[in-house]
Amino acid sequence: MSEKDSELHHECVNRFIALANAMKDEKIDINIVNAGLMTAAGLYATYVAGGNDGGLTESGVDKVSEVFCNELKRIQVIKKEAAAR
């Protein structure tokens, strides 16, 4: 990922978190906010991989799941390193 793309990625992440926090501050249960974000991410990933009219094949679901799983693992490494400092 280029430095510019990395900066845009970070900005997008921060905007999604700010929106989630705004919903939490509106007294929406964080579990509902989380579920909504996950559903939105799944819908958008389906759009990116399959287009607006299509859905994912089983292998497409596996590929998107693997990307999400790898990102979650990467985040956990970062959080554990930060906690150790």
PyMOL commands that set and color helices and strands:
alter all, ss='L'
color gray80, all
select helices_A, chain A and resi 3-25+30-50+58-84
alter helices_A, ss='H'
color red, helices_A
deselect
rebuild
show_as cartoon
